[in-house]
Amino acid sequence: MNMKIETKLKKLLESYDWYAFMSDDASVDKRARDQYKVIINLMKKFPNRESAYNLYMQHCPIGLAAPSIIRRDIGLQV
């Protein structure tokens, strides 16, 4: 796998504001949505999207992920 893609994804996942959707500030929510799109697009570049999905799930706080949505967004079977 391209290590640059994995490294970049890890950095994005580590810095992602997982709780931004709870904010009353629309700009915080928009920034998080934009960052989510970048994360998803990067995950789609993984040769093995299952590995990308597993990396995402390792970083996502328990209870916040919607596995079926993440899998759908990166083109994996739900």
mmJSON file of the N, C-alpha and C atoms, coordinates in Angstrom:
{"data_MODEL":{"atom_site":{
"group_PDB":["ATOM","ATOM","ATOM","ATOM","ATOM","ATOM","ATOM","ATOM","ATOM","ATOM","ATOM","ATOM","ATOM","ATOM","ATOM","ATOM","ATOM","ATOM","ATOM","ATOM","ATOM","ATOM","ATOM","ATOM","ATOM","ATOM","ATOM","ATOM","ATOM","ATOM","ATOM","ATOM","ATOM","ATOM","ATOM","ATOM","ATOM","ATOM","ATOM","ATOM","ATOM","ATOM","ATOM","ATOM","ATOM","ATOM","ATOM","ATOM","ATOM","ATOM","ATOM","ATOM","ATOM","ATOM","ATOM","ATOM","ATOM","ATOM","ATOM","ATOM","ATOM","ATOM","ATOM","ATOM","ATOM","ATOM","ATOM","ATOM","ATOM","ATOM","ATOM","ATOM","ATOM","ATOM","ATOM","ATOM","ATOM","ATOM","ATOM","ATOM","ATOM","ATOM","ATOM","ATOM","ATOM","ATOM","ATOM","ATOM","ATOM","ATOM","ATOM","ATOM","ATOM","ATOM","ATOM","ATOM","ATOM","ATOM","ATOM","ATOM","ATOM","ATOM","ATOM","ATOM","ATOM","ATOM","ATOM","ATOM","ATOM","ATOM","ATOM","ATOM","ATOM","ATOM","ATOM","ATOM","ATOM","ATOM","ATOM","ATOM","ATOM","ATOM","ATOM","ATOM","ATOM","ATOM","ATOM","ATOM","ATOM","ATOM","ATOM","ATOM","ATOM","ATOM","ATOM","ATOM","ATOM","ATOM","ATOM","ATOM","ATOM","ATOM","ATOM","ATOM","ATOM","ATOM","ATOM","ATOM","ATOM","ATOM","ATOM","ATOM","ATOM","ATOM","ATOM","ATOM","ATOM","ATOM","ATOM","ATOM","ATOM","ATOM","ATOM","ATOM","ATOM","ATOM","ATOM","ATOM","ATOM","ATOM","ATOM","ATOM","ATOM","ATOM","ATOM","ATOM","ATOM","ATOM","ATOM","ATOM","ATOM","ATOM","ATOM","ATOM","ATOM","ATOM","ATOM","ATOM","ATOM","ATOM","ATOM","ATOM","ATOM","ATOM","ATOM","ATOM","ATOM","ATOM","ATOM","ATOM","ATOM","ATOM","ATOM","ATOM","ATOM","ATOM","ATOM","ATOM","ATOM","ATOM","ATOM","ATOM","ATOM","ATOM","ATOM","ATOM","ATOM","ATOM","ATOM","ATOM","ATOM","ATOM","ATOM","ATOM","ATOM","ATOM","ATOM","ATOM","ATOM","ATOM","ATOM","ATOM","ATOM","ATOM"],
"id":[1,2,3,4,5,6,7,8,9,10,11,12,13,14,15,16,17,18,19,20,21,22,23,24,25,26,27,28,29,30,31,32,33,34,35,36,37,38,39,40,41,42,43,44,45,46,47,48,49,50,51,52,53,54,55,56,57,58,59,60,61,62,63,64,65,66,67,68,69,70,71,72,73,74,75,76,77,78,79,80,81,82,83,84,85,86,87,88,89,90,91,92,93,94,95,96,97,98,99,100,101,102,103,104,105,106,107,108,109,110,111,112,113,114,115,116,117,118,119,120,121,122,123,124,125,126,127,128,129,130,131,132,133,134,135,136,137,138,139,140,141,142,143,144,145,146,147,148,149,150,151,152,153,154,155,156,157,158,159,160,161,162,163,164,165,166,167,168,169,170,171,172,173,174,175,176,177,178,179,180,181,182,183,184,185,186,187,188,189,190,191,192,193,194,195,196,197,198,199,200,201,202,203,204,205,206,207,208,209,210,211,212,213,214,215,216,217,218,219,220,221,222,223,224,225,226,227,228,229,230,231,232,233,234],
"type_symbol":["N","C","C","N","C","C","N","C","C","N","C","C","N","C","C","N","C","C","N","C","C","N","C","C","N","C","C","N","C","C","N","C","C","N","C","C","N","C","C","N","C","C","N","C","C","N","C","C","N","C","C","N","C","C","N","C","C","N","C","C","N","C","C","N","C","C","N","C","C","N","C","C","N","C","C","N","C","C","N","C","C","N","C","C","N","C","C","N","C","C","N","C","C","N","C","C","N","C","C","N","C","C","N","C","C","N","C","C","N","C","C","N","C","C","N","C","C","N","C","C","N","C","C","N","C","C","N","C","C","N","C","C","N","C","C","N","C","C","N","C","C","N","C","C","N","C","C","N","C","C","N","C","C","N","C","C","N","C","C","N","C","C","N","C","C","N","C","C","N","C","C","N","C","C","N","C","C","N","C","C","N","C","C","N","C","C","N","C","C","N","C","C","N","C","C","N","C","C","N","C","C","N","C","C","N","C","C","N","C","C","N","C","C","N","C","C","N","C","C","N","C","C","N","C","C","N","C","C","N","C","C","N","C","C"],
"label_atom_id":["N","CA","C","N","CA","C","N","CA","C","N","CA","C","N","CA","C","N","CA","C","N","CA","C","N","CA","C","N","CA","C","N","CA","C","N","CA","C","N","CA","C","N","CA","C","N","CA","C","N","CA","C","N","CA","C","N","CA","C","N","CA","C","N","CA","C","N","CA","C","N","CA","C","N","CA","C","N","CA","C","N","CA","C","N","CA","C","N","CA","C","N","CA","C","N","CA","C","N","CA","C","N","CA","C","N","CA","C","N","CA","C","N","CA","C","N","CA","C","N","CA","C","N","CA","C","N","CA","C","N","CA","C","N","CA","C","N","CA","C","N","CA","C","N","CA","C","N","CA","C","N","CA","C","N","CA","C","N","CA","C","N","CA","C","N","CA","C","N","CA","C","N","CA","C","N","CA","C","N","CA","C","N","CA","C","N","CA","C","N","CA","C","N","CA","C","N","CA","C","N","CA","C","N","CA","C","N","CA","C","N","CA","C","N","CA","C","N","CA","C","N","CA","C","N","CA","C","N","CA","C","N","CA","C","N","CA","C","N","CA","C","N","CA","C","N","CA","C","N","CA","C","N","CA","C","N","CA","C","N","CA","C","N","CA","C","N","CA","C","N","CA","C"],
"label_alt_id":[null,null,null,null,null,null,null,null,null,null,null,null,null,null,null,null,null,null,null,null,null,null,null,null,null,null,null,null,null,null,null,null,null,null,null,null,null,null,null,null,null,null,null,null,null,null,null,null,null,null,null,null,null,null,null,null,null,null,null,null,null,null,null,null,null,null,null,null,null,null,null,null,null,null,null,null,null,null,null,null,null,null,null,null,null,null,null,null,null,null,null,null,null,null,null,null,null,null,null,null,null,null,null,null,null,null,null,null,null,null,null,null,null,null,null,null,null,null,null,null,null,null,null,null,null,null,null,null,null,null,null,null,null,null,null,null,null,null,null,null,null,null,null,null,null,null,null,null,null,null,null,null,null,null,null,null,null,null,null,null,null,null,null,null,null,null,null,null,null,null,null,null,null,null,null,null,null,null,null,null,null,null,null,null,null,null,null,null,null,null,null,null,null,null,null,null,null,null,null,null,null,null,null,null,null,null,null,null,null,null,null,null,null,null,null,null,null,null,null,null,null,null,null,null,null,null,null,null,null,null,null,null,null,null],
"label_comp_id":["MET","MET","MET","ASN","ASN","ASN","MET","MET","MET","LYS","LYS","LYS","ILE","ILE","ILE","GLU","GLU","GLU","THR","THR","THR","LYS","LYS","LYS","LEU","LEU","LEU","LYS","LYS","LYS","LYS","LYS","LYS","LEU","LEU","LEU","LEU","LEU","LEU","GLU","GLU","GLU","SER","SER","SER","TYR","TYR","TYR","ASP","ASP","ASP","TRP","TRP","TRP","TYR","TYR","TYR","ALA","ALA","ALA","PHE","PHE","PHE","MET","MET","MET","SER","SER","SER","ASP","ASP","ASP","ASP","ASP","ASP","ALA","ALA","ALA","SER","SER","SER","VAL","VAL","VAL","ASP","ASP","ASP","LYS","LYS","LYS","ARG","ARG","ARG","ALA","ALA","ALA","ARG","ARG","ARG","ASP","ASP","ASP","GLN","GLN","GLN","TYR","TYR","TYR","LYS","LYS","LYS","VAL","VAL","VAL","ILE","ILE","ILE","ILE","ILE","ILE","ASN","ASN","ASN","LEU","LEU","LEU","MET","MET","MET","LYS","LYS","LYS","LYS","LYS","LYS","PHE","PHE","PHE","PRO","PRO","PRO","ASN","ASN","ASN","ARG","ARG","ARG","GLU","GLU","GLU","SER","SER","SER","ALA","ALA","ALA","TYR","TYR","TYR","ASN","ASN","ASN","LEU","LEU","LEU","TYR","TYR","TYR","MET","MET","MET","GLN","GLN","GLN","HIS","HIS","HIS","CYS","CYS","CYS","PRO","PRO","PRO","ILE","ILE","ILE","GLY","GLY","GLY","LEU","LEU","LEU","ALA","ALA","ALA","ALA","ALA","ALA","PRO","PRO","PRO","SER","SER","SER","ILE","ILE","ILE","ILE","ILE","ILE","ARG","ARG","ARG","ARG","ARG","ARG","ASP","ASP","ASP","ILE","ILE","ILE","GLY","GLY","GLY","LEU","LEU","LEU","GLN","GLN","GLN","VAL","VAL","VAL"],
"label_asym_id":["A","A","A","A","A","A","A","A","A","A","A","A","A","A","A","A","A","A","A","A","A","A","A","A","A","A","A","A","A","A","A","A","A","A","A","A","A","A","A","A","A","A","A","A","A","A","A","A","A","A","A","A","A","A","A","A","A","A","A","A","A","A","A","A","A","A","A","A","A","A","A","A","A","A","A","A","A","A","A","A","A","A","A","A","A","A","A","A","A","A","A","A","A","A","A","A","A","A","A","A","A","A","A","A","A","A","A","A","A","A","A","A","A","A","A","A","A","A","A","A","A","A","A","A","A","A","A","A","A","A","A","A","A","A","A","A","A","A","A","A","A","A","A","A","A","A","A","A","A","A","A","A","A","A","A","A","A","A","A","A","A","A","A","A","A","A","A","A","A","A","A","A","A","A","A","A","A","A","A","A","A","A","A","A","A","A","A","A","A","A","A","A","A","A","A","A","A","A","A","A","A","A","A","A","A","A","A","A","A","A","A","A","A","A","A","A","A","A","A","A","A","A","A","A","A","A","A","A","A","A","A","A","A","A"],
"label_entity_id":["1","1","1","1","1","1","1","1","1","1","1","1","1","1","1","1","1","1","1","1","1","1","1","1","1","1","1","1","1","1","1","1","1","1","1","1","1","1","1","1","1","1","1","1","1","1","1","1","1","1","1","1","1","1","1","1","1","1","1","1","1","1","1","1","1","1","1","1","1","1","1","1","1","1","1","1","1","1","1","1","1","1","1","1","1","1","1","1","1","1","1","1","1","1","1","1","1","1","1","1","1","1","1","1","1","1","1","1","1","1","1","1","1","1","1","1","1","1","1","1","1","1","1","1","1","1","1","1","1","1","1","1","1","1","1","1","1","1","1","1","1","1","1","1","1","1","1","1","1","1","1","1","1","1","1","1","1","1","1","1","1","1","1","1","1","1","1","1","1","1","1","1","1","1","1","1","1","1","1","1","1","1","1","1","1","1","1","1","1","1","1","1","1","1","1","1","1","1","1","1","1","1","1","1","1","1","1","1","1","1","1","1","1","1","1","1","1","1","1","1","1","1","1","1","1","1","1","1","1","1","1","1","1","1"],
"label_seq_id":[1,1,1,2,2,2,3,3,3,4,4,4,5,5,5,6,6,6,7,7,7,8,8,8,9,9,9,10,10,10,11,11,11,12,12,12,13,13,13,14,14,14,15,15,15,16,16,16,17,17,17,18,18,18,19,19,19,20,20,20,21,21,21,22,22,22,23,23,23,24,24,24,25,25,25,26,26,26,27,27,27,28,28,28,29,29,29,30,30,30,31,31,31,32,32,32,33,33,33,34,34,34,35,35,35,36,36,36,37,37,37,38,38,38,39,39,39,40,40,40,41,41,41,42,42,42,43,43,43,44,44,44,45,45,45,46,46,46,47,47,47,48,48,48,49,49,49,50,50,50,51,51,51,52,52,52,53,53,53,54,54,54,55,55,55,56,56,56,57,57,57,58,58,58,59,59,59,60,60,60,61,61,61,62,62,62,63,63,63,64,64,64,65,65,65,66,66,66,67,67,67,68,68,68,69,69,69,70,70,70,71,71,71,72,72,72,73,73,73,74,74,74,75,75,75,76,76,76,77,77,77,78,78,78],
"pdbx_PDB_ins_code":[null,null,null,null,null,null,null,null,null,null,null,null,null,null,null,null,null,null,null,null,null,null,null,null,null,null,null,null,null,null,null,null,null,null,null,null,null,null,null,null,null,null,null,null,null,null,null,null,null,null,null,null,null,null,null,null,null,null,null,null,null,null,null,null,null,null,null,null,null,null,null,null,null,null,null,null,null,null,null,null,null,null,null,null,null,null,null,null,null,null,null,null,null,null,null,null,null,null,null,null,null,null,null,null,null,null,null,null,null,null,null,null,null,null,null,null,null,null,null,null,null,null,null,null,null,null,null,null,null,null,null,null,null,null,null,null,null,null,null,null,null,null,null,null,null,null,null,null,null,null,null,null,null,null,null,null,null,null,null,null,null,null,null,null,null,null,null,null,null,null,null,null,null,null,null,null,null,null,null,null,null,null,null,null,null,null,null,null,null,null,null,null,null,null,null,null,null,null,null,null,null,null,null,null,null,null,null,null,null,null,null,null,null,null,null,null,null,null,null,null,null,null,null,null,null,null,null,null,null,null,null,null,null,null],
"Cartn_x":[0.851,0.0,0.89,0.393,1.099,1.119,2.306,2.433,2.041,2.224,1.846,0.34,-0.434,-1.896,-2.264,-1.68,-1.987,-1.572,-0.388,0.1,-0.811,-1.188,-2.067,-3.424,-3.969,-5.258,-5.172,-4.129,-3.963,-3.932,-3.179,-3.089,-4.457,-5.199,-6.528,-7.472,-7.414,-8.283,-7.916,-6.632,-6.186,-6.576,-6.662,-6.98,-8.459,-9.217,-10.626,-11.432,-12.313,-13.194,-14.427,-14.348,-15.405,-16.727,-16.692,-17.904,-18.436,-17.893,-18.302,-19.781,-20.35,-21.772,-22.67,-22.136,-22.917,-22.879,-22.054,-21.875,-23.091,-23.385,-24.443,-23.922,-22.614,-21.974,-21.949,-22.662,-22.766,-21.412,-20.513,-19.204,-18.365,-18.541,-17.836,-18.352,-19.649,-20.259,-19.821,-19.81,-19.409,-17.955,-17.089,-15.674,-15.497,-16.243,-16.171,-16.693,-17.772,-18.314,-17.317,-16.679,-15.673,-14.496,-14.069,-12.962,-13.364,-14.607,-15.102,-15.011,-15.37,-15.299,-13.859,-12.921,-11.504,-11.081,-11.498,-11.177,-11.744,-13.008,-13.654,-12.95,-12.63,-11.951,-10.578,-9.892,-8.603,-8.769,-9.797,-10.065,-10.351,-10.984,-11.294,-10.036,-8.937,-7.681,-6.894,-7.298,-6.619,-6.829,-5.763,-5.921,-6.884,-6.876,-7.754,-8.646,-9.845,-10.733,-11.155,-11.116,-11.433,-10.402,-9.15,-8.097,-8.353,-8.782,-9.099,-10.257,-11.26,-12.415,-11.967,-11.122,-10.644,-9.85,-9.057,-8.293,-9.241,-10.256,-11.264,-11.903,-12.31,-12.996,-12.081,-10.8,-9.849,-9.772,-9.973,-9.845,-11.172,-12.25,-13.559,-13.953,-14.371,-14.821,-15.983,-15.988,-17.019,-18.403,-19.285,-20.663,-20.94,-19.893,-20.121,-20.202,-19.6,-19.57,-20.884,-21.245,-22.361,-21.717,-21.306,-20.542,-21.146,-22.448,-23.052,-22.895,-22.943,-22.787,-21.345,-20.403,-18.989,-18.686,-19.138,-18.894,-19.504,-20.702,-21.348,-20.571,-20.162,-19.468,-18.144,-17.489,-16.213,-16.35,-17.571,-17.832,-17.679,-17.863,-17.824,-19.249,-19.395,-20.718,-21.126,-22.392,-22.93,-23.367],
"Cartn_y":[-1.187,0.0,1.241,2.265,3.534,4.082,4.119,4.548,6.008,6.809,8.216,8.356,7.554,7.602,7.173,6.089,5.601,6.614,7.187,8.18,9.401,9.867,11.04,10.739,9.561,9.196,9.115,8.503,8.411,9.794,10.71,12.077,12.762,12.583,13.182,12.596,11.291,10.634,11.039,11.217,11.622,13.055,13.907,15.315,15.643,14.677,14.903,15.2,16.181,16.526,15.619,14.502,13.492,13.983,15.021,15.509,16.81,17.219,18.483,18.51,17.359,17.318,17.749,17.782,18.208,19.719,20.396,21.834,22.611,23.698,24.609,25.57,25.591,26.477,25.803,26.384,25.793,25.711,26.651,26.628,25.443,25.059,23.899,22.635,22.547,21.391,21.305,22.432,22.44,22.02,22.517,22.159,20.65,20.087,18.64,17.85,18.321,17.631,17.669,18.814,18.948,18.012,17.945,17.068,15.599,15.271,13.904,13.514,14.443,14.174,13.884,14.63,14.411,13.024,12.67,11.356,10.245,10.357,9.328,9.199,10.317,10.268,9.607,9.864,9.23,7.73,7.354,5.932,5.19,5.866,5.25,4.972,5.649,5.453,4.253,3.69,2.511,1.339,0.583,-0.621,-1.616,-1.644,-2.531,-1.645,-1.4,-0.497,-1.067,-2.37,-2.987,-2.539,-2.426,-1.934,-0.474,0.308,1.71,1.812,0.985,0.955,0.586,-0.429,-0.848,0.253,0.984,2.101,3.189,3.476,4.459,4.035,2.778,2.28,2.262,2.099,2.135,3.521,4.544,5.921,6.523,6.028,6.58,6.184,7.165,6.835,5.836,4.949,3.915,4.559,4.049,4.525,5.643,6.224,7.328,6.884,5.768,5.322,4.677,4.901,4.187,3.313,2.081,1.237,1.101,0.958,0.774,2.026,3.194,4.441,4.595,4.32,4.418,3.437,2.208,1.188,1.613,2.127,2.591,3.741,4.683,5.87,5.543,4.451,4.111,2.991,2.546,1.582,0.125,-0.177,-1.561,-2.073,-3.378,-3.969,-3.697,-3.437,-3.151,-4.436],
"Cartn_z":[0.0,0.0,0.0,-0.605,-0.603,0.814,1.409,2.809,2.993,1.952,2.064,2.296,1.602,1.766,3.188,3.65,5.0,6.055,5.903,6.864,6.884,5.709,5.625,6.259,5.973,6.551,8.073,8.583,10.045,10.671,10.067,10.603,10.588,9.503,9.415,10.469,10.647,11.631,13.054,13.313,14.644,14.973,13.948,14.196,13.962,13.48,13.163,14.429,14.349,15.475,15.395,16.078,16.02,16.597,17.409,18.07,17.476,16.344,15.729,15.389,15.091,14.722,15.874,17.085,18.25,18.457,17.687,17.86,17.366,18.044,17.6,16.533,16.363,15.409,14.032,13.089,11.749,11.056,11.336,10.683,11.178,12.433,12.981,12.303,12.151,11.497,10.028,9.329,7.918,7.771,8.639,8.574,8.774,9.71,9.959,8.763,8.15,6.963,5.808,5.631,4.572,4.836,6.082,6.438,6.263,6.577,6.383,4.912,4.025,2.583,2.158,2.71,2.395,2.885,4.096,4.666,3.791,3.409,2.588,1.236,0.611,-0.686,-0.572,0.519,0.748,0.982,1.718,1.972,0.664,-0.28,-1.574,-2.395,-2.073,-2.801,-2.284,-1.14,-0.612,-1.562,-1.843,-2.663,-2.004,-0.685,0.07,0.957,0.496,1.233,2.576,2.707,4.002,5.05,4.639,5.538,5.911,4.948,5.212,6.199,5.993,6.896,8.313,8.435,9.751,10.435,9.679,10.229,10.746,9.979,10.391,11.709,11.774,12.969,14.195,13.988,15.104,15.722,14.934,15.417,15.887,15.362,15.699,17.122,17.931,19.29,19.266,20.223,20.31,20.354,19.541,19.518,18.533,17.942,17.009,15.557,15.246,13.848,13.45,12.223,11.612,10.542,10.934,10.011,8.619,8.529,7.206,6.349,6.952,6.194,5.732,6.626,6.256,5.128,5.277,4.252,2.917,2.948,1.711,1.087,1.92,1.415,0.724,1.149,0.508,-0.52,-0.756,-1.805,-1.398,-0.129,0.339,0.499,0.447,0.699,2.14,2.312,3.649,4.296],
"occupancy":[1.0,1.0,1.0,1.0,1.0,1.0,1.0,1.0,1.0,1.0,1.0,1.0,1.0,1.0,1.0,1.0,1.0,1.0,1.0,1.0,1.0,1.0,1.0,1.0,1.0,1.0,1.0,1.0,1.0,1.0,1.0,1.0,1.0,1.0,1.0,1.0,1.0,1.0,1.0,1.0,1.0,1.0,1.0,1.0,1.0,1.0,1.0,1.0,1.0,1.0,1.0,1.0,1.0,1.0,1.0,1.0,1.0,1.0,1.0,1.0,1.0,1.0,1.0,1.0,1.0,1.0,1.0,1.0,1.0,1.0,1.0,1.0,1.0,1.0,1.0,1.0,1.0,1.0,1.0,1.0,1.0,1.0,1.0,1.0,1.0,1.0,1.0,1.0,1.0,1.0,1.0,1.0,1.0,1.0,1.0,1.0,1.0,1.0,1.0,1.0,1.0,1.0,1.0,1.0,1.0,1.0,1.0,1.0,1.0,1.0,1.0,1.0,1.0,1.0,1.0,1.0,1.0,1.0,1.0,1.0,1.0,1.0,1.0,1.0,1.0,1.0,1.0,1.0,1.0,1.0,1.0,1.0,1.0,1.0,1.0,1.0,1.0,1.0,1.0,1.0,1.0,1.0,1.0,1.0,1.0,1.0,1.0,1.0,1.0,1.0,1.0,1.0,1.0,1.0,1.0,1.0,1.0,1.0,1.0,1.0,1.0,1.0,1.0,1.0,1.0,1.0,1.0,1.0,1.0,1.0,1.0,1.0,1.0,1.0,1.0,1.0,1.0,1.0,1.0,1.0,1.0,1.0,1.0,1.0,1.0,1.0,1.0,1.0,1.0,1.0,1.0,1.0,1.0,1.0,1.0,1.0,1.0,1.0,1.0,1.0,1.0,1.0,1.0,1.0,1.0,1.0,1.0,1.0,1.0,1.0,1.0,1.0,1.0,1.0,1.0,1.0,1.0,1.0,1.0,1.0,1.0,1.0,1.0,1.0,1.0,1.0,1.0,1.0,1.0,1.0,1.0,1.0,1.0,1.0],
"B_iso_or_equiv":[0.0,0.0,0.0,0.0,0.0,0.0,0.0,0.0,0.0,0.0,0.0,0.0,0.0,0.0,0.0,0.0,0.0,0.0,0.0,0.0,0.0,0.0,0.0,0.0,0.0,0.0,0.0,0.0,0.0,0.0,0.0,0.0,0.0,0.0,0.0,0.0,0.0,0.0,0.0,0.0,0.0,0.0,0.0,0.0,0.0,0.0,0.0,0.0,0.0,0.0,0.0,0.0,0.0,0.0,0.0,0.0,0.0,0.0,0.0,0.0,0.0,0.0,0.0,0.0,0.0,0.0,0.0,0.0,0.0,0.0,0.0,0.0,0.0,0.0,0.0,0.0,0.0,0.0,0.0,0.0,0.0,0.0,0.0,0.0,0.0,0.0,0.0,0.0,0.0,0.0,0.0,0.0,0.0,0.0,0.0,0.0,0.0,0.0,0.0,0.0,0.0,0.0,0.0,0.0,0.0,0.0,0.0,0.0,0.0,0.0,0.0,0.0,0.0,0.0,0.0,0.0,0.0,0.0,0.0,0.0,0.0,0.0,0.0,0.0,0.0,0.0,0.0,0.0,0.0,0.0,0.0,0.0,0.0,0.0,0.0,0.0,0.0,0.0,0.0,0.0,0.0,0.0,0.0,0.0,0.0,0.0,0.0,0.0,0.0,0.0,0.0,0.0,0.0,0.0,0.0,0.0,0.0,0.0,0.0,0.0,0.0,0.0,0.0,0.0,0.0,0.0,0.0,0.0,0.0,0.0,0.0,0.0,0.0,0.0,0.0,0.0,0.0,0.0,0.0,0.0,0.0,0.0,0.0,0.0,0.0,0.0,0.0,0.0,0.0,0.0,0.0,0.0,0.0,0.0,0.0,0.0,0.0,0.0,0.0,0.0,0.0,0.0,0.0,0.0,0.0,0.0,0.0,0.0,0.0,0.0,0.0,0.0,0.0,0.0,0.0,0.0,0.0,0.0,0.0,0.0,0.0,0.0,0.0,0.0,0.0,0.0,0.0,0.0,0.0,0.0,0.0,0.0,0.0,0.0],
"pdbx_formal_charge":[null,null,null,null,null,null,null,null,null,null,null,null,null,null,null,null,null,null,null,null,null,null,null,null,null,null,null,null,null,null,null,null,null,null,null,null,null,null,null,null,null,null,null,null,null,null,null,null,null,null,null,null,null,null,null,null,null,null,null,null,null,null,null,null,null,null,null,null,null,null,null,null,null,null,null,null,null,null,null,null,null,null,null,null,null,null,null,null,null,null,null,null,null,null,null,null,null,null,null,null,null,null,null,null,null,null,null,null,null,null,null,null,null,null,null,null,null,null,null,null,null,null,null,null,null,null,null,null,null,null,null,null,null,null,null,null,null,null,null,null,null,null,null,null,null,null,null,null,null,null,null,null,null,null,null,null,null,null,null,null,null,null,null,null,null,null,null,null,null,null,null,null,null,null,null,null,null,null,null,null,null,null,null,null,null,null,null,null,null,null,null,null,null,null,null,null,null,null,null,null,null,null,null,null,null,null,null,null,null,null,null,null,null,null,null,null,null,null,null,null,null,null,null,null,null,null,null,null,null,null,null,null,null,null],
"auth_seq_id":[1,1,1,2,2,2,3,3,3,4,4,4,5,5,5,6,6,6,7,7,7,8,8,8,9,9,9,10,10,10,11,11,11,12,12,12,13,13,13,14,14,14,15,15,15,16,16,16,17,17,17,18,18,18,19,19,19,20,20,20,21,21,21,22,22,22,23,23,23,24,24,24,25,25,25,26,26,26,27,27,27,28,28,28,29,29,29,30,30,30,31,31,31,32,32,32,33,33,33,34,34,34,35,35,35,36,36,36,37,37,37,38,38,38,39,39,39,40,40,40,41,41,41,42,42,42,43,43,43,44,44,44,45,45,45,46,46,46,47,47,47,48,48,48,49,49,49,50,50,50,51,51,51,52,52,52,53,53,53,54,54,54,55,55,55,56,56,56,57,57,57,58,58,58,59,59,59,60,60,60,61,61,61,62,62,62,63,63,63,64,64,64,65,65,65,66,66,66,67,67,67,68,68,68,69,69,69,70,70,70,71,71,71,72,72,72,73,73,73,74,74,74,75,75,75,76,76,76,77,77,77,78,78,78],
"auth_comp_id":["MET","MET","MET","ASN","ASN","ASN","MET","MET","MET","LYS","LYS","LYS","ILE","ILE","ILE","GLU","GLU","GLU","THR","THR","THR","LYS","LYS","LYS","LEU","LEU","LEU","LYS","LYS","LYS","LYS","LYS","LYS","LEU","LEU","LEU","LEU","LEU","LEU","GLU","GLU","GLU","SER","SER","SER","TYR","TYR","TYR","ASP","ASP","ASP","TRP","TRP","TRP","TYR","TYR","TYR","ALA","ALA","ALA","PHE","PHE","PHE","MET","MET","MET","SER","SER","SER","ASP","ASP","ASP","ASP","ASP","ASP","ALA","ALA","ALA","SER","SER","SER","VAL","VAL","VAL","ASP","ASP","ASP","LYS","LYS","LYS","ARG","ARG","ARG","ALA","ALA","ALA","ARG","ARG","ARG","ASP","ASP","ASP","GLN","GLN","GLN","TYR","TYR","TYR","LYS","LYS","LYS","VAL","VAL","VAL","ILE","ILE","ILE","ILE","ILE","ILE","ASN","ASN","ASN","LEU","LEU","LEU","MET","MET","MET","LYS","LYS","LYS","LYS","LYS","LYS","PHE","PHE","PHE","PRO","PRO","PRO","ASN","ASN","ASN","ARG","ARG","ARG","GLU","GLU","GLU","SER","SER","SER","ALA","ALA","ALA","TYR","TYR","TYR","ASN","ASN","ASN","LEU","LEU","LEU","TYR","TYR","TYR","MET","MET","MET","GLN","GLN","GLN","HIS","HIS","HIS","CYS","CYS","CYS","PRO","PRO","PRO","ILE","ILE","ILE","GLY","GLY","GLY","LEU","LEU","LEU","ALA","ALA","ALA","ALA","ALA","ALA","PRO","PRO","PRO","SER","SER","SER","ILE","ILE","ILE","ILE","ILE","ILE","ARG","ARG","ARG","ARG","ARG","ARG","ASP","ASP","ASP","ILE","ILE","ILE","GLY","GLY","GLY","LEU","LEU","LEU","GLN","GLN","GLN","VAL","VAL","VAL"],
"auth_asym_id":["A","A","A","A","A","A","A","A","A","A","A","A","A","A","A","A","A","A","A","A","A","A","A","A","A","A","A","A","A","A","A","A","A","A","A","A","A","A","A","A","A","A","A","A","A","A","A","A","A","A","A","A","A","A","A","A","A","A","A","A","A","A","A","A","A","A","A","A","A","A","A","A","A","A","A","A","A","A","A","A","A","A","A","A","A","A","A","A","A","A","A","A","A","A","A","A","A","A","A","A","A","A","A","A","A","A","A","A","A","A","A","A","A","A","A","A","A","A","A","A","A","A","A","A","A","A","A","A","A","A","A","A","A","A","A","A","A","A","A","A","A","A","A","A","A","A","A","A","A","A","A","A","A","A","A","A","A","A","A","A","A","A","A","A","A","A","A","A","A","A","A","A","A","A","A","A","A","A","A","A","A","A","A","A","A","A","A","A","A","A","A","A","A","A","A","A","A","A","A","A","A","A","A","A","A","A","A","A","A","A","A","A","A","A","A","A","A","A","A","A","A","A","A","A","A","A","A","A","A","A","A","A","A","A"],
"auth_atom_id":["N","CA","C","N","CA","C","N","CA","C","N","CA","C","N","CA","C","N","CA","C","N","CA","C","N","CA","C","N","CA","C","N","CA","C","N","CA","C","N","CA","C","N","CA","C","N","CA","C","N","CA","C","N","CA","C","N","CA","C","N","CA","C","N","CA","C","N","CA","C","N","CA","C","N","CA","C","N","CA","C","N","CA","C","N","CA","C","N","CA","C","N","CA","C","N","CA","C","N","CA","C","N","CA","C","N","CA","C","N","CA","C","N","CA","C","N","CA","C","N","CA","C","N","CA","C","N","CA","C","N","CA","C","N","CA","C","N","CA","C","N","CA","C","N","CA","C","N","CA","C","N","CA","C","N","CA","C","N","CA","C","N","CA","C","N","CA","C","N","CA","C","N","CA","C","N","CA","C","N","CA","C","N","CA","C","N","CA","C","N","CA","C","N","CA","C","N","CA","C","N","CA","C","N","CA","C","N","CA","C","N","CA","C","N","CA","C","N","CA","C","N","CA","C","N","CA","C","N","CA","C","N","CA","C","N","CA","C","N","CA","C","N","CA","C","N","CA","C","N","CA","C","N","CA","C","N","CA","C","N","CA","C","N","CA","C","N","CA","C","N","CA","C"],
"pdbx_PDB_model_num":[1,1,1,1,1,1,1,1,1,1,1,1,1,1,1,1,1,1,1,1,1,1,1,1,1,1,1,1,1,1,1,1,1,1,1,1,1,1,1,1,1,1,1,1,1,1,1,1,1,1,1,1,1,1,1,1,1,1,1,1,1,1,1,1,1,1,1,1,1,1,1,1,1,1,1,1,1,1,1,1,1,1,1,1,1,1,1,1,1,1,1,1,1,1,1,1,1,1,1,1,1,1,1,1,1,1,1,1,1,1,1,1,1,1,1,1,1,1,1,1,1,1,1,1,1,1,1,1,1,1,1,1,1,1,1,1,1,1,1,1,1,1,1,1,1,1,1,1,1,1,1,1,1,1,1,1,1,1,1,1,1,1,1,1,1,1,1,1,1,1,1,1,1,1,1,1,1,1,1,1,1,1,1,1,1,1,1,1,1,1,1,1,1,1,1,1,1,1,1,1,1,1,1,1,1,1,1,1,1,1,1,1,1,1,1,1,1,1,1,1,1,1,1,1,1,1,1,1,1,1,1,1,1,1]
}}}
